[in-house]
């Protein structure tokens, strides 16, 4: 999985990433996020932003080594910088989450699926 979150989200993403690594996912992150996660005991490999040169995150997505993306941004420049990341994720059908709530829901869903505790029902069944 690839993780790059704004400073305000770093502390709150830790448990989600910890859950996914316990399920066998390997964390890759941009410099600041990788340092933050590593300091909290989560093994994390640093990967370059596109602007930092190759090999970078878009290369990793195209090569199939990223299956999940968590990316939160702040400000117009950060959003513009992540455009190629979002485009690569879309083109290569890699799930891309831009909120912490979405990241946690994805992690919990993966956990349920892997434990065999995932039940699929039609939405109408909940309101029948």
C-alpha positions as a printed NumPy array, in Angstrom:
array([[  0.   ,   0.   ,   0.   ],
       [  1.049,   3.601,  -0.531],
       [  0.467,   6.217,   2.145],
       [  0.925,   9.956,   1.856],
       [ -1.083,  12.04 ,   4.274],
       [ -1.03 ,  15.662,   5.347],
       [  0.56 ,  16.432,   8.708],
       [ -2.801,  16.868,  10.448],
       [ -3.769,  13.278,   9.485],
       [ -0.539,  11.456,  10.326],
       [ -1.375,  10.502,  13.913],
       [ -4.881,   9.361,  13.019],
       [ -3.791,   7.121,  10.114],
       [ -1.385,   5.06 ,  12.256],
       [ -3.916,   2.484,  13.499],
       [ -5.298,   1.933,  10.001],
       [ -1.813,   1.276,   8.628],
       [ -0.948,  -0.898,  11.633],
       [ -4.082,  -3.009,  10.958],
       [ -3.216,  -3.468,   7.29 ],
       [  0.402,  -4.396,   7.997],
       [ -0.845,  -6.993,  10.48 ],
       [ -2.876,  -8.432,   7.584],
       [  0.231,  -8.748,   5.401],
       [  0.313,  -5.425,   3.554],
       [  3.662,  -3.667,   3.162],
       [  3.709,   0.1  ,   3.655],
       [  5.381,   2.47 ,   1.231],
       [  5.151,   6.2  ,   1.836],
       [  6.56 ,   9.569,   0.916],
       [  9.434,  10.841,   3.045],
       [  7.599,  12.581,   5.873],
       [  4.903,   9.943,   6.2  ],
       [  7.451,   7.1  ,   6.006],
       [  9.517,   8.68 ,   8.771],
       [  6.418,   9.209,  10.925],
       [  5.192,   5.617,  10.531],
       [  8.656,   4.132,  11.099],
       [  9.019,   6.14 ,  14.321],
       [  5.799,   4.496,  15.498],
       [  7.06 ,   0.991,  14.845],
       [  5.503,   0.384,  11.432],
       [  8.098,  -0.822,   8.896],
       [  7.756,   1.57 ,   5.978],
       [  9.726,   1.902,   2.757],
       [ 10.225,   5.433,   1.444],
       [  9.142,   6.035,  -2.131],
       [  9.685,   9.197,  -4.148],
       [  6.997,  11.687,  -5.03 ],
       [  6.817,  12.263,  -8.785],
       [  8.541,  15.625,  -8.325],
       [ 11.479,  13.922,  -6.545],
       [ 12.484,  11.811,  -9.551],
       [ 12.397,   8.181, -10.575],
       [ 11.592,   5.621,  -9.445],
       [  8.485,   7.253,  -7.962],
       [  4.978,   6.356,  -6.856],
       [  3.45 ,   6.479, -10.328],
       [  6.107,   4.027, -11.556],
       [  5.256,   1.7  ,  -8.658],
       [  1.548,   1.814,  -9.505],
       [  2.241,   1.113, -13.187],
       [  4.538,  -1.787, -12.228],
       [  1.796,  -3.361, -10.105],
       [  3.596,  -3.113,  -6.762],
       [  0.904,  -0.882,  -5.206],
       [ -2.58 ,  -2.288,  -4.621],
       [ -4.016,   0.386,  -2.31 ],
       [ -3.504,   4.167,  -1.989],
       [ -4.241,   6.463,   0.954],
       [ -3.621,  10.105,   0.088],
       [ -4.854,  13.208,   1.86 ],
       [ -3.807,  16.642,   0.701],
       [ -4.043,  20.211,   1.857],
       [ -3.879,  23.192,  -0.407],
       [ -4.004,  23.738,  -4.135],
       [ -0.338,  22.886,  -4.744],
       [ -0.528,  19.528,  -2.947],
       [ -3.686,  18.674,  -4.865],
       [ -2.037,  19.577,  -8.174],
       [  1.076,  17.565,  -7.248],
       [ -1.031,  14.449,  -6.637],
       [ -2.809,  14.628, -10.025],
       [ -0.561,  12.061, -11.724],
       [ -0.906,   9.764,  -8.696],
       [ -4.704,   9.894,  -8.873],
       [ -4.628,   9.37 , -12.644],
       [ -2.319,   6.332, -12.385],
       [ -4.469,   4.794,  -9.648],
       [ -7.594,   5.232, -11.776],
       [ -6.024,   3.865, -14.964],
       [ -4.56 ,   0.83 , -13.174],
       [ -7.674,   0.155, -11.075],
       [ -5.939,   0.715,  -7.738],
       [ -8.35 ,   1.72 ,  -4.941],
       [ -7.603,   5.297,  -3.913],
       [ -8.856,   6.805,  -0.636],
       [ -8.67 ,  10.512,   0.124],
       [-10.187,  10.564,   3.626],
       [ -9.225,   8.885,   6.881],
       [-12.768,   7.549,   7.253],
       [-12.493,   5.916,   3.832],
       [ -9.084,   4.459,   4.686],
       [-10.386,   2.953,   7.93 ],
       [-13.498,   1.558,   6.223],
       [-11.314,  -0.047,   3.538],
       [ -9.012,  -1.58 ,   6.15 ],
       [-11.924,  -2.948,   8.176],
       [-13.503,  -4.343,   5.004],
       [-10.247,  -6.06 ,   4.011],
       [ -9.959,  -7.512,   7.527],
       [-13.532,  -8.854,   7.382],
       [-12.965, -10.323,   3.922],
       [ -9.721, -12.025,   4.934],
       [-11.269, -13.508,   8.078],
       [-14.226, -14.884,   6.122],
       [-16.551, -12.664,   8.132],
       [-17.837, -10.622,   5.218],
       [-21.498, -10.906,   4.433],
       [-22.84 ,  -9.296,   1.303],
       [-26.459,  -8.25 ,   1.183],
       [-28.459,  -5.897,  -0.981],
       [-28.959,  -2.428,   0.478],
       [-32.712,  -3.002,   0.29 ],
       [-32.357,  -5.918,   2.741],
       [-31.32 ,  -3.503,   5.464],
       [-34.471,  -1.436,   5.04 ],
       [-37.04 ,  -4.103,   4.207]])
